[in-house]
Amino acid sequence: SLIAMMEEVAESHLPGIAVHSSVVGSVDARSVSPPFAGLSYSLSRTQETFKLPPTSTLQPGETACGQLDSWPVRPLKPTSSTLPISHSANPKLAHLAERQARQNQLASARGLSVIPKPKVLERLESHLEKELRLLGCPSVGPHELRLQAHREVFDRLIEDFRTYKPLFSAIKNEYELFIAHQQEVLRELEPLKAKLETVKEECERKIMSLKEEEKNGEAGKDKENRRLHVVIEKMKAEELSLKAQVEALQKEVAQLYENYRSEADARKLLVSDYNDLKYRQAEQKAEECLTEEREDPVVLKLKLTRAREDLRTANLRINTMLADYGDVVPRRDFEVLEASCKSLEAELEAQRTDHFTLIQEHDTLQATYKELSSERDQLADELAQLKRSATPRPEWSRCGRYLKGGAERWAEASAGCSSEKMVDVLLAEIAGVDVSEIQQGASFQAKGLGAEVPRHLRAEGTIRNKRYGKKEACKLISGFWKHRLAATDTTQPLDECLFDYLMSVSGSEEALAVEEGYNLLDACSRLDHEPHVSLFREVLCEELDESVFHSWLTAQTHLFEALGQQAEEESVVSEAVLAEVLRAQCPAKPPEHVNALVASAVQHASVQDGKINFLTLSTQAAEDQPGPFALLLLEQSRRESREFVAEIANSLTGRSDVTLAEVQAVIESLDPSTPQVQMASALSRAFGIPAGQVGAAGDASSPLTALLSRLQSMCVHRSGPRPM
C-alpha cells in the first residue's frame, strides 16, 4: 500500500517519473526495511534509475513538511488546472488569462522561467544589494564590507529556515572560527612578511652583486682564456715548426747516412781495386822482366823495322793533311765570323733606312727653305715700301737719357710695351705718378650692395677717384692696424672692422667711408710692391691669415725686448750682440738672412762708436710706414714660410689626399722642435677642426693642393734650426 501511495504522489506531483521497487522476489518479514527502503525512481526521457535515500536520514520535522518549491524549474507540461480561454465566463479574466498565456509563450521562446521567485529569496537579494550599495563595496573581489553584508544575509536566512538552523549555524560558526584563526595567523605573519621583504631585497642585492662578480670573473676568465688560446696557437705553431725542422733534419741525417754508406762502400771498392791493380802491376812487371830476359835479338830487330815503317807512314799522312787542309779554318772561328757578318749586315740595312729618311727630310727642308726665302723677300719689299711711305718709328731709347734713373730705369719700365703703352709710361715718369693712374679713369664703378661684396665696398653708381699716393695709403693702413689692435671684439670680420674705422675717419658718413675704401683698395693694388701694403691687401682679401701680421709684430717685440736685456748701455748693442740675439730669437733663419738684417740695422739705424742704437730700428719711417729693418724682417719671414711649405709639398709628392697624421709626421720630421701648441694651431686651421680635437682626428683628410694653400696663407715656418 505504501508503494502504491508513492506512485500516486509521484504521478500527481512529479509527472514523467516512474517509481518502482528494486526488490526482486519475496520479502522476508524479518528483513523488512523501513519505509522507502529499496525504492527508486527513473525519468521517462533518459530511462535512468535513481535510488531513494532511507527514511532514517531525514529529520522528523522534515517528513512533515509540505510540497517542495520547484523554482526555478520550468514545468514540463501544462497542469490540469489550466483552462482554455474560451471556457472562462468572465471576459476580464479571459483577457488576463490570454495575456498571461502570451507572456508565458514569449518567456518559453526565450528560454526563461515563467514561475516567479520565492518572496524570501527576493527579499534577501534586495537586502543584499541595498547593503552592498550603501557600504560602497567593490563589485568584485574579496572585501571585509562585502563579507559583513553577506554574513548578515546568511544570518537572516538561518532565522527564516528554523529546521536547518542548527546545521547552518554550525557551518557558519566553523567558517567564522576558521576566518578568525586565519586573521590571527595573518596578524602574526605581518612582521614576518616585512622581514621577508627585507630579506628578499638583501638577497636580490646579493644576487646582483654575485652576478656582477660572476660577470667580471667571466670577463677576466674570457680574457685569460683568449690569452691562453693565443699561447696555445703559438705553441702549436712552434710545435709544427719544430716538427718540420725535425723531419728536415731526419731527411738530412738519412741522406748523410746514405752518402756515408755509399762513400764507405766506394772506399772499400777503391781499396780493393787498388790492391788488385797493384797486384796486377806487380805480376806484369814480373812478366816483363821475364820477357826481356827471354826475348830474342832477331825478334827485336824485326820489331824495330816494323816501328820505323809505321813512323814513315804516319809522317806521310801528316804531310798529306797539311798540304790538303792548310788553308781551312776551324769551325768555331767560322761560326763567330758568320755571326759578326750578320750583325754588320743588319746595321748596314738600318743605316740605309736612316739615310733614306734623311734624304726625304732634306728635301722637305729645302722646300720649306724656298718658301721662307720667298716670304722673306716679300717682307723685305714691304719693309722697304713702309720705310719710304710710313711715318718713321720714334727712337724710344733716347728717353732714358733725360729721365731720372737713366737708361736702365727706362729699359725696365718700358720692357715689353707697345708704343701706346710707352707713351703712358713716359707721361707717368714726367708727372711723377704711377702708370696705372695714367691708364685708369677719373672714377670707379661700384660693385653693388650684395652680401658677397665686402662691407667697405658696398655702394652703387660711380665712386670718385682721389688718386691716393703712398703717403695717404700708408696713413690709412697704419691707422686701421691700430684700430684693429685696440678693438675688443677680435672675432669681427676685417671688412666690417675696416668699415668702422673708415666711418670714424670720415665723420660717420657712409658715402665718404665707401669712397675711402675704394681709393685705399686702388692704392694698394698700385703699391703692391711694398711689403706692408701687400700684407694689408692680402689679409683684407683673405689670401693671408691675420695671424701673419700679429706674428710679425710679436717677433719685433720679442727681438727688441731681448736686445734691451743684452744692452751694455741704454738701447745700444754691438753688431755681434745683435747677430747673436737674432740667432737666438730666430734659430731657423739661415746665416745669410741674419747677416742681411745686421747690415740693414747698421745702414739705417743710429750708429755711435761702432754700436747700434736698436731703438731707432723700431721707429717708423716717414709717411706712417715701417722702417727698412722691419720690412726686411717681414720679407724674410714670408720667404722662409714659402720655402718651408715647399719642403712639405716635396715630402708629400705623389699624393692627392693627405691625412692629419701624415702632415703632422712630415712637419715633425722637417722641424722636430716645433711646439705642440703651434703644431695644433696650424693643423686645426689647415684641416678646419677645433684645436682641442687635433689629437683625436688623425684620420681627417684634405686635398693636398688645398692644404698647401691654407698652410701658405698662415705663413707656417720653422721654429728651430734645420736638422742635420
Secondary structure, 3 states (H helix, E strand, C coil): CHHHHHHHHHHHHCCCEEEEECCCCCCCHHHCCCCCCCEEEEECCCCCEEECCCHHHCCHHHHCCCCCCCCCCCCCCCCCCCCCHHHCCCHHHHHHHHHHHHHHHHHHHHCCCCCCCCHHHHHHHHHHHHHHHHHCCCCCCCCHHHHHHHHHHHHHHHHHCCCCHHHHHHHHHHHHHHHHHHHHHHHHHHHHHHHHHHHHHHHHHHHHHHHHHHHHHHHHHHHHHHHHHHHHHHHHHHHHHHHHHHHHHHHHHHHHHHHHHHHHHHHHHHHHHHHHHHHHHHHHHHHHHHHHHHCCHHHHHHHHHHHHHHHHHHHHHHHHHHHHCCCCCCHHHHHHHHHHHHHHHHHHHHHHHHHHHHHHHHHHHHHHHHHHHHHHHHHHHHHHHHHHHCCCCCCHHHHHHCCCCHHHHHHHHCCCCCHHHHHHHHHHHHHCCCHHHHHCCCEEECCECCCCCCHHHCECCEEECCCCCHHHHHHHHHHHHHHHHHCCCCCCCHHHHHHHHHHHHCCCCHHHHHHHHHHHHHHHHHCCCCHHHHHHHHHHCCCCCCHHHHHHHHHHHHHHHHHHHHCCECCEEEHHHHHHHHHHHCCCCCHHHHHHHHHHHHHHCEEECCEEECHHHHCCEHHHECCHHHHHHHHHHHHHHHHHHHHHHHHCCCCCEEEHHHHHHHHHHHCCCCCHHHHHHHHHHHHCCCHHHCCCCCCCEEEHHHHHHHHHHCCCCCCCCCCC
